[in-house]
Amino acid sequence: MSTPKDLRYSEEHEWVKEEGGNYRIGITHFAQSELGDIVFVELPQVGDDVKADEPFGSVESVKTVSELYAPISGKVLEVNAGLEDSPEFVNESPYGNAWMIVVEPSDKAEIDALMSAEDYEKMTVGE
């Protein structure tokens, strides 16, 4: 699967999509493929604050449990409740149905520090 060019990426394998000044966040195709079949997703509550580079939830696969790291800081505006009943969306549609949270950013400079699709692809080639 190619890496969508219109997204920004973190070193922890989260993607970020700008939507009207807020940012939709999920994990990348690379991340879900490394984890294997996802069986459970734990996410924050609407209204929670997330801080860049700190855990905001976790995903559990048949192989392991992995923390999710916020690529940017801000307030959680939306949570994808559909992942509670259908965690397999993370494997099936990491850039679509499997978005995790929408954040109102507290520091837009953090977005500029994220990687482009090209830089993310270069990073994952070595992993």
N, C-alpha and C positions, 0 to 999 in steps of 0.2 A: 504494500500500500504506500502511496506517495504521501509526503508530508505536506498538508495544506499550506499554501504560500501566504494566505491572508491572516495567519495566526502568529502569535509570538510564543516562545517556548522557554521553560525554565530548565536548569541543570538537573532538577529532580523529576523531569519528564511530565510536567503539567503543561497544558496549552492554555492560551488566553485569547479570547476574541472580544474585540471592542464592539459594543452595541449601544449607541446613543449615550455615550459617556460612562456607561457601566461595563463590566467585564464578566463574560461567561467563562468558566474554568472547568477543565476536565483533565483526564490523563491521556497520554499519547498512545497511538497504535503500538509503538515500540514497547512502552511500559506494559500494556496489557498482554502483549505477546510473550514478554519475559515472565510475567506472573502466572500465566496459564488461566484455566477456567475460574472466573470470579464467582464466588458463592455468597458473598455478603459485602455490603458497602455501608460504612458508618460516616455520617455527615453532620456538620454543625446545625444549629437551629437558625431560623430567620431572626435577624437582629443581633446575632453574635458578631463580635469583631474577630477578624483574622489578621495575623501579622506575617509579613513576608518572611519566607524561609523557616517558618514554624509550622508544626503539624496542625491540620484543621479537621482531620478525619483519618479513616483507614479503609483499605480494601483487603478482603480475605479471599485467597484463592485456595485451590486444592493443595497447593504447594507451600504457601506461606501467608503471613499477614504483613502488609506493607503500609507504612504511614503515608498520608497525603500531605504534601507541603505547599503552603500558600505561596504562589508566585508573586503576589502583591498584597499589600495591606489594605484593609477597609472593612466595611460593614456588609454582612451577608443580607442580600435583599430577597433571594430566592434559593430554594433547595430542591433538587430533583427527587421528589418523593417516589417517582416511578422506579428508582433503583432499589428501593426497599423490597418491592415484590419481584422485580426483574433485574437482579444484579448482572445477569448475562448480557444485558445491553452494553456493558463495558467492553466485552469481547466482540460483540457483533457490530457496534456502531460507536467507537470511541470519540468520534468528532461530531456525532449527531445526537441520537437518543440518550447517550451516556454522559452528557454534560452533568456536572456535579453541583456547582453553586454559581450564583451571580453576585458579584461584589460591586459596591459603590466604593471606588478607590479613595484612599485618604492621602496618597502621595503619587501623583501621576508620573513623577520622575522614575519610579520603580518600573514602570512599563517600558520605558526607553532602555532599561538595563537588561531586558529579556532578549533572548536570541531570535534571530530570523529563522525561517524554515531552513535556509541553506546552512546556517551555522549549527542548527540542531542536528541536521543530517550528518554534518562532518563529525560532530561529537559522538553520535551513536554508531558510526562506522567502526570506531575503535573498541566498542563495548561488546 
